Amino acid sequence: QLDFWLAPRGPGHPVDVRVPFASLQPLKAHLEANGVSYSIMIEDVQALVDHEQMEMLRSRRQLPLSTNTFDYATYHSLDEIYAFMDLLVAEKPNLVSKLEIGRSTENRPLYVLKFSKGGKNRPAVWIDTGIHSREWVTQASGVWFAKKIVLDHENDKDLASILDKMDIFLEIVTNPDGFVFTQTQNRMWRKTRSRHSDSTCIGVDPNRNWDAGFGGPGASRNPCSETYHGPYANSEPEVKAIVDFVKNHGNIKAFVSIHSYSQLLLYPYGYTSTPVPDQKELHQISEKAVAALSSLYGTNYKYGSIITTIYQASGGTIDWTYNQGIKYSFTFELRDTGRYGFLLPAKQIVPTAQETWLALKVIMLHAQGHLY
Amino acid sequence: DIGDVGHKYHLELVLEDVLDKDSTVNCTAEVLYHLGNKNIAPDVHFTIEGELKNTDEADNIFYNRIKSLEKELVAENIPDSHGNVSPEMEPIRLLAWVASGYVIWQNSTENTKFQLAQIKHVKQVKRSDEYLEFDYMILLHEMVSQEIIPWQMTVLWHPQHGVQVTQDSRQPKHA
């Protein structure tokens, strides 16, 4: 049952052999008993074969030639998502443009799609997905939102009215380094891929790295922790890029950061139990947004401030944006509630995106009708 | 709040059959988290109002299928990265879910919220008796710390005798 990959040639010449699992121990014993030295070149051939199969299937999938043939009901690679963005811009250049707002730790471009019907520095809505790389349904939903905006910008009266007054900025892959890592090495990777201290551990939690209660309870100062806040606020280029963008733009009126999982709609604060001054209004918007979301498939969401609804978390995105004066700051935790968790089946991508979009429209519509 | 003892919670919950959303059963429970020593599992007492569905047929089909395998079952990454679970692996996943419930219970405090994130690896262990035995390596997701914790558990199952976790141990996290 031994499968020789480098056949015996004679004494002094090495031999490579694939050994079925059941024959491993007997073979090792035999070699050792006869003083034949050996080393393991490939631990698990089947794993390699499986991986290659998968890779081949993927490359055989032709790159879609338009956003109409793009498969929204499956998870895509970073390259595929970046290619999608370019396709979308090419198809609708009067509505969509692509901005590079910075570079990640591993020097990947950070792209934001801008949806605008004109004007100059209009009040804007910001949406980001994929800040935590393992939350795959969020990047996938971001792709769907982008297409949805293009499809509906004229015929959906709510969206048309929003775009008459406001621009929409959408960052689909907010943490590209982490995202690539989830595809190549560790599906459960959450953080960035930066190395700061002389710790062997890599990565900072980008949702603890913002300058709002930075370093306080609700984040970890241990570089090996999943909630490591980093050496200082905005240490992560992925975070700094958004901070710079928001400050330079100066006219963002609603900010939505999207995560999974738990099925929650949250508003600030996470770092303190002091309620925000706009608590009542944000709570009412949340109630309406959640009702709209549930109306589609009956998906149940809870809502409230971060600290009262999930846990104390310091240095979070929307705590910072709220303190910058962006009143309508919200975070979503999308499907599900733990049955599949981060490994949400691809067939749930589109339903998740569809229902979430209804909630997003409630928020955007409210902002548009209550500009400040 | 029970002075010097701990915190007791009274819960009213609805159990929903994962395989049949319309099938629900009411349940009441009392959970006591002990003060001080975090190494003791919380006390749990519960009452189910009504009956759980009979699963004998499906249990026996699964049991006989595994018993008749020529080689011990081995599998990994359930679900896979895309959330896929093959139909043959679905009972293996459900078994892990139940067994991980025990591990979660034994390791829960008022400040933890665990979910089974993934089965990294499962290997059937041959037995001479009627039980099925599986050696699982699972990943638990702890919501508050956001940590992914590898955990090994040895699970025994038999259609009439139910699930038992005979051994479990927390594993070191990879870098």
Contacts between the chains, C-beta under 8 A, distances in Angstrom:
chain1	res1	chain2	res2	distance
A	74	B	82	7.3
A	75	B	81	7.4
A	75	B	82	5.4
A	136	B	81	7.9
A	182	B	81	7.7
A	183	B	81	7.6
A	186	B	174	7.8
A	187	B	81	4.9
A	187	B	118	7.6
A	188	B	117	6.7
A	188	B	118	7.6
A	188	B	139	6.6
A	188	B	141	7.9
A	188	B	148	4.5
A	190	B	146	6.3
A	200	B	175	5.8
A	201	B	175	6.6
A	202	B	175	7.8
A	205	B	146	7.5
A	220	B	145	7.9
A	224	B	173	7.8
A	225	B	145	7.1
A	225	B	147	7.5
A	226	B	145	6.4
A	226	B	146	4.0
A	226	B	147	5.2
A	226	B	148	7.5
A	227	B	145	6.6
A	227	B	146	5.5
A	262	B	143	7.6
A	310	B	143	7.7
A	311	B	143	7.7
A	311	B	144	5.4
A	338	B	115	3.9
A	338	B	116	7.9
A	338	B	141	8.0
A	339	B	18	7.7
A	340	B	79	6.4
A	340	B	83	5.3
A	341	B	115	5.5
A	341	B	116	8.0
A	341	B	117	5.4
A	341	B	141	5.9
A	342	B	117	6.5
A	342	B	141	7.3
A	343	B	79	4.6
A	343	B	80	7.5
A	343	B	81	6.9
A	343	B	82	7.6
A	343	B	83	4.5
A	343	B	117	7.2
A	343	B	118	6.1
A	344	B	83	5.2
A	345	B	79	7.2
A	345	B	82	7.1
A	345	B	83	3.4
A	345	B	84	6.6
A	346	B	82	5.1
A	346	B	83	6.1
A	346	B	84	7.7
A	348	B	83	7.5
